[in-house]
């Protein structure tokens, strides 16, 4: 199993920045990719970004491309989401997830991930 703990959420004004972290523990050697998703009140969970664990290749949702950057530090088994130019519509609970099933593709469906963190709230005020 893999355990994930997110941190870094909070309240920020529009156009501000936040950096989310997701620390993984347990069977981290089995991770193939990691992703960030978010869920706003009354809405379904949606894909934000994903990164391949070994190569560090990344993919983004159209709504965040150019503003958010996903990265990972293999040495400390941590995934980051740098969020710049935040908008009120970015307000949501942000979840990190990892996939331990072998893959070389990008995955944007929540069903393609195997373990999830508890979520961290991000609130952007206008």
MDAnalysis code that builds the backbone (N, CA, C; Angstrom):
import MDAnalysis as mda
import numpy as np

u = mda.Universe.empty(378, n_residues=126, atom_resindex=np.repeat(np.arange(126), 3), trajectory=True)
u.add_TopologyAttr("name", ["N", "CA", "C"] * 126)
u.add_TopologyAttr("resid", np.arange(1, 127))
u.add_TopologyAttr("resname", ["UNK", "UNK", "UNK", "UNK", "UNK", "UNK", "UNK", "UNK", "UNK", "UNK", "UNK", "UNK", "UNK", "UNK", "UNK", "UNK", "UNK", "UNK", "UNK", "UNK", "UNK", "UNK", "UNK", "UNK", "UNK", "UNK", "UNK", "UNK", "UNK", "UNK", "UNK", "UNK", "UNK", "UNK", "UNK", "UNK", "UNK", "UNK", "UNK", "UNK", "UNK", "UNK", "UNK", "UNK", "UNK", "UNK", "UNK", "UNK", "UNK", "UNK", "UNK", "UNK", "UNK", "UNK", "UNK", "UNK", "UNK", "UNK", "UNK", "UNK", "UNK", "UNK", "UNK", "UNK", "UNK", "UNK", "UNK", "UNK", "UNK", "UNK", "UNK", "UNK", "UNK", "UNK", "UNK", "UNK", "UNK", "UNK", "UNK", "UNK", "UNK", "UNK", "UNK", "UNK", "UNK", "UNK", "UNK", "UNK", "UNK", "UNK", "UNK", "UNK", "UNK", "UNK", "UNK", "UNK", "UNK", "UNK", "UNK", "UNK", "UNK", "UNK", "UNK", "UNK", "UNK", "UNK", "UNK", "UNK", "UNK", "UNK", "UNK", "UNK", "UNK", "UNK", "UNK", "UNK", "UNK", "UNK", "UNK", "UNK", "UNK", "UNK", "UNK", "UNK", "UNK", "UNK"])
u.atoms.positions = np.array([
    [0.829, -1.203, 0.000],
    [0.000, 0.000, 0.000],
    [0.857, 1.244, 0.000],
    [0.246, 2.347, -0.427],
    [0.895, 3.652, -0.425],
    [0.017, 4.616, 0.358],
    [0.621, 5.357, 1.251],
    [-0.099, 6.374, 2.007],
    [0.309, 7.746, 1.481],
    [-0.676, 8.623, 1.350],
    [-0.449, 9.957, 0.812],
    [-0.975, 11.010, 1.773],
    [-0.179, 12.041, 2.001],
    [-0.584, 13.133, 2.874],
    [-0.334, 14.452, 2.156],
    [-1.418, 15.199, 1.906],
    [-1.302, 16.497, 1.244],
    [-1.121, 17.605, 2.272],
    [-0.514, 18.685, 1.835],
    [-0.386, 19.885, 2.660],
    [-0.216, 21.076, 1.745],
    [-0.354, 22.264, 2.322],
    [-0.090, 23.482, 1.564],
    [-1.312, 24.250, 1.130],
    [-2.496, 23.722, 1.389],
    [-3.692, 24.460, 1.022],
    [-3.909, 25.661, 1.919],
    [-4.889, 26.483, 1.549],
    [-5.191, 27.649, 2.362],
    [-6.026, 28.652, 1.613],
    [-6.088, 29.840, 2.159],
    [-6.848, 30.951, 1.581],
    [-5.879, 31.920, 0.921],
    [-6.172, 32.288, -0.322],
    [-5.315, 33.205, -1.056],
    [-6.180, 34.113, -1.910],
    [-5.707, 35.300, -2.171],
    [-6.436, 36.213, -3.030],
    [-6.202, 35.865, -4.499],
    [-7.136, 36.292, -5.331],
    [-7.001, 36.070, -6.772],
    [-5.660, 36.632, -7.263],
    [-5.078, 35.922, -8.204],
    [-3.755, 36.217, -8.776],
    [-2.603, 35.815, -7.858],
    [-2.926, 35.264, -6.700],
    [-1.886, 34.799, -5.796],
    [-1.406, 33.409, -6.153],
    [-0.517, 32.870, -5.304],
    [0.093, 31.560, -5.553],
    [0.025, 30.691, -4.308],
    [-0.004, 29.394, -4.544],
    [0.105, 28.393, -3.489],
    [0.896, 27.220, -4.031],
    [1.560, 26.507, -3.121],
    [2.268, 25.297, -3.507],
    [1.775, 24.144, -2.653],
    [1.177, 23.176, -3.305],
    [0.702, 21.988, -2.611],
    [1.778, 20.908, -2.631],
    [1.838, 20.151, -1.551],
    [2.758, 19.020, -1.462],
    [1.975, 17.767, -1.141],
    [2.497, 16.637, -1.595],
    [1.876, 15.351, -1.317],
    [2.997, 14.358, -1.025],
    [3.120, 13.993, 0.233],
    [4.183, 13.081, 0.654],
    [3.689, 11.640, 0.630],
    [4.431, 10.786, -0.052],
    [4.061, 9.377, -0.159],
    [4.929, 8.524, 0.755],
    [4.320, 7.498, 1.324],
    [5.052, 6.544, 2.154],
    [4.494, 5.154, 1.892],
    [5.210, 4.154, 2.356],
    [4.802, 2.773, 2.107],
    [5.539, 2.220, 0.900],
    [4.831, 1.545, 0.026],
    [5.433, 0.894, -1.130],
    [5.636, 1.882, -2.281],
    [6.443, 2.886, -2.027],
    [6.635, 3.948, -3.018],
    [7.398, 3.475, -4.243],
    [8.119, 2.384, -4.134],
    [8.866, 1.887, -5.289],
    [7.945, 1.353, -6.367],
    [6.674, 1.183, -6.055],
    [5.713, 0.649, -7.028],
    [4.967, 1.743, -7.780],
    [5.266, 2.998, -7.516],
    [4.513, 4.090, -8.143],
    [4.986, 4.330, -9.566],
    [4.046, 4.463, -10.486],
    [4.361, 4.752, -11.883],
    [3.987, 6.176, -12.283],
    [2.953, 6.705, -11.675],
    [2.578, 8.081, -11.961],
    [1.815, 8.653, -10.785],
    [1.740, 9.973, -10.762],
    [1.013, 10.681, -9.717],
    [0.178, 11.772, -10.356],
    [-0.898, 12.119, -9.697],
    [-1.770, 13.136, -10.261],
    [-2.403, 13.985, -9.184],
    [-2.881, 15.123, -9.613],
    [-3.681, 16.010, -8.755],
    [-5.069, 16.137, -9.364],
    [-6.058, 16.045, -8.525],
    [-7.452, 16.243, -8.893],
    [-8.048, 17.271, -7.943],
    [-9.206, 17.801, -8.297],
    [-9.870, 18.737, -7.407],
    [-11.373, 18.554, -7.497],
    [-12.038, 18.939, -6.415],
    [-13.487, 18.821, -6.358],
    [-14.057, 20.039, -5.683],
    [-14.843, 20.791, -6.428],
    [-15.530, 21.956, -5.888],
    [-16.895, 21.525, -5.352],
    [-17.480, 22.297, -4.452],
    [-18.778, 21.929, -3.880],
    [-19.826, 21.711, -4.959],
    [-20.524, 20.594, -4.883],
    [-21.593, 20.295, -5.826],
    [-21.126, 19.838, -7.189],
    [-19.824, 19.669, -7.346],
    [-19.289, 19.262, -8.648],
    [-18.541, 17.948, -8.535],
    [-18.342, 17.315, -9.667],
    [-17.594, 16.074, -9.684],
    [-16.098, 16.363, -9.576],
    [-15.373, 15.337, -9.129],
    [-13.931, 15.466, -9.076],
    [-13.374, 15.575, -10.491],
    [-12.421, 16.486, -10.679],
    [-11.879, 16.682, -12.011],
    [-10.357, 16.621, -12.012],
    [-9.824, 16.201, -13.142],
    [-8.392, 16.096, -13.330],
    [-7.757, 17.476, -13.386],
    [-6.570, 17.597, -12.781],
    [-5.822, 18.840, -12.823],
    [-4.488, 18.643, -13.557],
    [-3.694, 17.679, -13.080],
    [-2.365, 17.467, -13.662],
    [-1.864, 16.083, -13.290],
    [-0.929, 15.567, -14.098],
    [-0.323, 14.286, -13.810],
    [1.141, 14.307, -14.213],
    [1.939, 13.476, -13.555],
    [3.364, 13.394, -13.852],
    [3.804, 11.940, -13.797],
    [4.633, 11.548, -14.759],
    [5.178, 10.199, -14.726],
    [6.280, 10.154, -13.683],
    [6.281, 9.099, -12.877],
    [7.162, 9.103, -11.717],
    [8.638, 9.030, -12.113],
    [8.974, 8.210, -13.066],
    [10.380, 8.021, -13.396],
    [10.913, 9.133, -14.298],
    [10.151, 9.477, -15.338],
    [10.651, 10.423, -16.323],
    [10.312, 11.869, -16.007],
    [9.270, 12.090, -15.222],
    [8.889, 13.446, -14.896],
    [8.105, 14.160, -15.974],
    [7.598, 13.412, -16.973],
    [6.762, 14.044, -17.999],
    [5.422, 14.415, -17.394],
    [4.876, 15.572, -17.830],
    [3.663, 16.094, -17.214],
    [2.585, 16.387, -18.245],
    [1.348, 16.370, -17.789],
    [0.200, 16.755, -18.606],
    [-0.773, 17.522, -17.724],
    [-1.545, 18.434, -18.352],
    [-2.396, 19.334, -17.591],
    [-3.790, 19.430, -18.192],
    [-4.742, 19.753, -17.342],
    [-6.061, 20.131, -17.818],
    [-5.951, 21.491, -18.495],
    [-6.810, 21.717, -19.479],
    [-6.778, 22.992, -20.206],
    [-6.983, 24.174, -19.272],
    [-7.784, 23.987, -18.252],
    [-8.138, 25.090, -17.354],
    [-6.964, 25.577, -16.518],
    [-5.912, 24.771, -16.382],
    [-4.791, 25.163, -15.526],
    [-3.471, 25.257, -16.282],
    [-3.461, 24.830, -17.524],
    [-2.202, 24.822, -18.283],
    [-1.659, 26.243, -18.380],
    [-0.369, 26.370, -18.107],
    [0.264, 27.686, -18.134],
    [0.243, 28.401, -16.792],
    [-0.589, 27.940, -15.866],
    [-0.649, 28.547, -14.529],
    [-0.143, 27.591, -13.450],
    [-0.396, 26.305, -13.622],
    [-0.003, 25.297, -12.634],
    [1.169, 24.480, -13.168],
    [2.019, 24.030, -12.254],
    [3.126, 23.154, -12.612],
    [3.193, 21.992, -11.635],
    [3.167, 20.781, -12.168],
    [3.305, 19.590, -11.342],
    [4.744, 19.102, -11.430],
    [5.266, 18.650, -10.314],
    [6.620, 18.112, -10.291],
    [6.704, 17.056, -9.201],
    [7.818, 16.320, -9.214],
    [8.015, 15.324, -8.153],
    [9.471, 15.266, -7.776],
    [9.700, 14.936, -6.522],
    [11.048, 14.745, -6.003],
    [11.147, 13.285, -5.587],
    [11.820, 12.502, -6.401],
    [11.893, 11.067, -6.148],
    [12.620, 10.770, -4.847],
    [13.605, 11.573, -4.522],
    [14.415, 11.313, -3.329],
    [13.592, 11.343, -2.049],
    [12.552, 12.164, -2.028],
    [11.724, 12.273, -0.828],
    [10.292, 11.820, -1.098],
    [10.067, 11.194, -2.253],
    [8.741, 10.633, -2.577],
    [7.624, 11.650, -2.400],
    [7.809, 12.811, -2.972],
    [6.843, 13.894, -2.808],
    [6.469, 14.475, -4.167],
    [5.188, 14.747, -4.322],
    [4.656, 15.391, -5.522],
    [4.233, 16.808, -5.153],
    [4.494, 17.743, -6.047],
    [4.164, 19.142, -5.799],
    [3.208, 19.657, -6.868],
    [2.432, 20.656, -6.494],
    [1.621, 21.382, -7.462],
    [1.804, 22.860, -7.171],
    [2.558, 23.520, -8.024],
    [2.743, 24.961, -7.913],
    [1.617, 25.634, -8.663],
    [0.854, 26.447, -7.962],
    [-0.313, 27.097, -8.548],
    [-0.111, 28.598, -8.530],
    [-0.040, 29.181, -9.716],
    [0.138, 30.626, -9.868],
    [-1.077, 31.233, -10.530],
    [-1.199, 32.538, -10.438],
    [-2.313, 33.264, -11.070],
    [-3.645, 32.612, -10.712],
    [-3.840, 32.335, -9.462],
    [-5.044, 31.633, -9.030],
    [-6.297, 32.462, -9.268],
    [-7.373, 31.758, -9.567],
    [-8.665, 32.369, -9.838],
    [-9.693, 31.844, -8.843],
    [-10.764, 32.594, -8.602],
    [-11.799, 32.080, -7.697],
    [-12.336, 30.717, -8.126],
    [-12.370, 30.459, -9.407],
    [-12.886, 29.172, -9.880],
    [-11.926, 28.012, -9.607],
    [-10.740, 28.302, -9.108],
    [-9.819, 27.241, -8.687],
    [-10.141, 26.742, -7.282],
    [-11.068, 27.395, -6.615],
    [-11.450, 26.996, -5.266],
    [-12.010, 25.573, -5.270],
    [-11.419, 24.717, -4.445],
    [-11.819, 23.305, -4.399],
    [-10.992, 22.595, -3.343],
    [-11.382, 21.367, -3.067],
    [-10.511, 20.468, -2.305],
    [-9.617, 19.776, -3.324],
    [-8.323, 19.835, -3.081],
    [-7.344, 19.244, -3.996],
    [-6.856, 17.929, -3.424],
    [-6.860, 16.912, -4.279],
    [-6.451, 15.569, -3.881],
    [-5.259, 15.125, -4.726],
    [-4.305, 14.481, -4.105],
    [-3.268, 13.823, -4.885],
    [-3.568, 12.327, -4.935],
    [-3.072, 11.693, -5.970],
    [-3.308, 10.270, -6.183],
    [-2.100, 9.668, -6.882],
    [-1.907, 8.377, -6.674],
    [-0.814, 7.687, -7.362],
    [-1.352, 6.422, -8.015],
    [-0.660, 6.027, -9.048],
    [-0.993, 4.816, -9.781],
    [0.163, 3.843, -9.622],
    [-0.155, 2.610, -9.213],
    [0.894, 1.603, -9.068],
    [0.833, 0.567, -10.169],
    [-0.196, 0.620, -10.999],
    [-0.265, -0.274, -12.150],
    [0.644, 0.253, -13.234],
    [1.363, -0.646, -13.897],
    [2.329, -0.266, -14.915],
    [1.671, 0.573, -16.001],
    [2.350, 1.623, -16.433],
    [1.834, 2.456, -17.500],
    [2.945, 3.286, -18.093],
    [2.775, 3.677, -19.358],
    [3.648, 4.663, -19.988],
    [2.826, 5.832, -20.521],
    [1.535, 5.816, -20.204],
    [0.623, 6.844, -20.693],
    [0.275, 7.850, -19.600],
    [-0.297, 8.956, -20.019],
    [-0.875, 9.895, -19.085],
    [-2.295, 9.424, -18.750],
    [-2.704, 9.618, -17.520],
    [-4.032, 9.191, -17.084],
    [-4.770, 10.356, -16.474],
    [-5.972, 10.640, -17.003],
    [-6.742, 11.768, -16.518],
    [-8.024, 11.341, -15.823],
    [-8.299, 10.056, -15.773],
    [-9.485, 9.568, -15.077],
    [-9.122, 9.173, -13.657],
    [-10.013, 9.529, -12.713],
    [-9.729, 9.184, -11.321],
    [-9.711, 7.671, -11.131],
    [-10.352, 6.939, -12.018],
    [-10.414, 5.490, -11.882],
    [-9.099, 4.819, -12.271],
    [-8.214, 5.570, -12.849],
    [-6.905, 5.037, -13.231],
    [-5.877, 5.131, -12.111],
    [-6.259, 5.668, -10.977],
    [-5.351, 5.833, -9.850],
    [-5.759, 4.902, -8.713],
    [-4.773, 4.499, -7.951],
    [-4.971, 3.440, -6.969],
    [-5.030, 3.908, -5.519],
    [-4.311, 4.954, -5.190],
    [-4.299, 5.461, -3.820],
    [-4.507, 6.968, -3.832],
    [-5.186, 7.436, -2.781],
    [-5.576, 8.832, -2.688],
    [-5.214, 9.410, -1.323],
    [-4.912, 10.715, -1.352],
    [-4.747, 11.429, -0.101],
    [-6.092, 11.906, 0.426],
    [-6.056, 12.572, 1.565],
    [-7.274, 12.996, 2.234],
    [-7.797, 14.325, 1.699],
    [-6.996, 15.031, 0.933],
    [-7.423, 16.299, 0.362],
    [-6.987, 17.494, 1.179],
    [-6.801, 18.608, 0.499],
    [-6.469, 19.867, 1.156],
    [-7.271, 20.978, 0.491],
    [-7.836, 21.847, 1.318],
    [-8.726, 22.893, 0.815],
    [-7.926, 24.061, 0.264],
    [-8.308, 24.509, -0.924],
    [-7.761, 25.722, -1.525],
    [-8.925, 26.671, -1.779],
    [-8.839, 27.852, -1.225],
    [-9.884, 28.852, -1.396],
    [-9.267, 30.114, -1.960],
    [-9.803, 30.568, -3.086],
    [-9.296, 31.766, -3.754],
    [-10.377, 32.839, -3.684],
    [-10.066, 33.936, -3.061],
    [-11.025, 35.027, -2.913],
    [-10.826, 36.044, -4.028],
    [-11.937, 36.663, -4.404],
    [-11.890, 37.644, -5.504],
    [-11.603, 39.038, -4.987],
])
